[in-house]
Amino acid sequence: MKAFFLRVYAVVEFIGRFFREAFVPPYEYKEVLNQFFEVGIRSFAIITLTGFITGLVFTKQSRSSLAEFGATSWLPSLMAIAIIRGLAPLVTALIVAGKVGSNIGAELGSMKVTEQIEAMEVSSTNPFKFLVVSRILATTCILPVLATFMGFMGMLGAFLNVYRNEQTSLATFFQAAFARITFLDIYVLVFKSAVYGFTIGVTGCFNGFQADQGTVGVGRAANTSVVVSMFLVFVEEMIIVSLVNNYLK
Amino acid sequence: MDREKPVIVLRNVHKSFGNLEVLKGIDLDVFKGENVVVLGRSGSGKSVLIKIIAGLLKPDKGSVRVLGEEIDRLNPRELQALRSKIGFSFQSSALYDGMNVRANLEFPLVRNRRDLTRKDIDQAVAKVLEDVGLSQTIDQMPSQLSGGQKKRIGIARTLILQPEIMLYDEPTAGLDPVTSVDINELIREVQQLYSTSAVIITHDLTCARSTGDRLIMLSEGRFLRQGSFGEVFESADPKIRDFYNYNFITKT
């Protein structure tokens, strides 16, 4: 129990250090852009594919239930609500946690156990700012972009199914879809995704920076980064949805 | 060597990890142009000692003065400035896996000397690579280098900032005897070419004899004896005799 609280304290201290160092010059612009590329561009293909398939499959699965009530015309708006309010940020976060979170944990863990972080420190470079701040900023800023894009691809997948069955035009589909979507839904999508991105970045960097015991420690850092960030994303989803539904709607 | 000018001064340095007291009141002076070898068995506190000198660890008690600066009193920016004058060669070489040799060498330079042009940086990289005899590896990744080449590139990366002090952590660990001799010669060349002072941590007596102007035997957190190779190992202290005999037997 004591170890758990000590770890929580270490995480809080780590987050505090992030805020202290993120807004104080010198800024690591080049490394931040590099990480934007690593996190964003390299995740685009999988996000595109997953988003499209999610939209297509969910529409297909929902069709039969709605057809029983003759309500297939609700499919566009139903899919828009499901994808934009829930699926896009959540699925994007899970994919990024698996792909980027594990990568961050393993990369920093490996750098830690092979003394590369200390080497950076003695090269007059602040490793926290160079490695940690840049990665957390990248995951926090890029996740909303990826989630929005996944939402768009999901809607395209949904459109494909609707078009094949009802020959609805793209304009009519999106008009019907966004009839039930408000700006609040878009704001919440962006906010939630940013929170998930921050969580994934912090979890990956923290576990990487804490790695020890050689290659075993690196594997553990990568694994813990994925498991803990996925768990935290679900907990945050529950809290944010409750707050939004109770106080903003 | 200039006996009037100590570049590293440690006084009564203590360091513990939990209940384990690793350093128990270390006093050390390293003079300008001098190579000091700290010898000792694994776990005797050698690596902790140079990490304290580099400011990577803080002593629990005592003072550490490097190039006239009290390390404990420096703010992070001042410590960074001081570190640009200290080269640290790690036991594992600590090359950045994701960067090729050129990027590894450029890294400290572009971050510390923002006034340099692309041409200046290329020239500096070419010079240090030539000094360590590895010009042909410039575009290779660390994974493509041998253990000895990694050590040399690690040393080259520290030399690019033209440090006044070099700290070597087990420079010959894990290398075959021939490559170890090459590294020992390189350490001597660096001392002459770059006029550096150095602290060399090792348990390899060949390395100690070839690279050190002065040897210090560290055991259980205390200095047992210091002097030239002959002066240290003429001691009848059983710990020093054991260390010498162990090296002698394992080498033969």
Boltz contact constraints between the chains, C-beta under 6 A:
constraints:
  - contact:
      token1: [A, 114]
      token2: [B, 92]
      max_distance: 6.0
  - contact:
      token1: [A, 115]
      token2: [B, 90]
      max_distance: 6.0
  - contact:
      token1: [A, 115]
      token2: [B, 92]
      max_distance: 6.0
  - contact:
      token1: [A, 115]
      token2: [B, 94]
      max_distance: 6.0
  - contact:
      token1: [A, 116]
      token2: [B, 94]
      max_distance: 6.0
  - contact:
      token1: [A, 116]
      token2: [B, 96]
      max_distance: 6.0
  - contact:
      token1: [A, 118]
      token2: [B, 56]
      max_distance: 6.0
  - contact:
      token1: [A, 119]
      token2: [B, 90]
      max_distance: 6.0
  - contact:
      token1: [A, 119]
      token2: [B, 94]
      max_distance: 6.0
  - contact:
      token1: [A, 122]
      token2: [B, 54]
      max_distance: 6.0
  - contact:
      token1: [A, 122]
      token2: [B, 83]
      max_distance: 6.0
  - contact:
      token1: [A, 122]
      token2: [B, 88]
      max_distance: 6.0
  - contact:
      token1: [A, 123]
      token2: [B, 108]
      max_distance: 6.0
  - contact:
      token1: [A, 124]
      token2: [B, 80]
      max_distance: 6.0
  - contact:
      token1: [A, 124]
      token2: [B, 83]
      max_distance: 6.0
  - contact:
      token1: [A, 124]
      token2: [B, 84]
      max_distance: 6.0
  - contact:
      token1: [A, 124]
      token2: [B, 112]
      max_distance: 6.0
  - contact:
      token1: [A, 125]
      token2: [B, 111]
      max_distance: 6.0
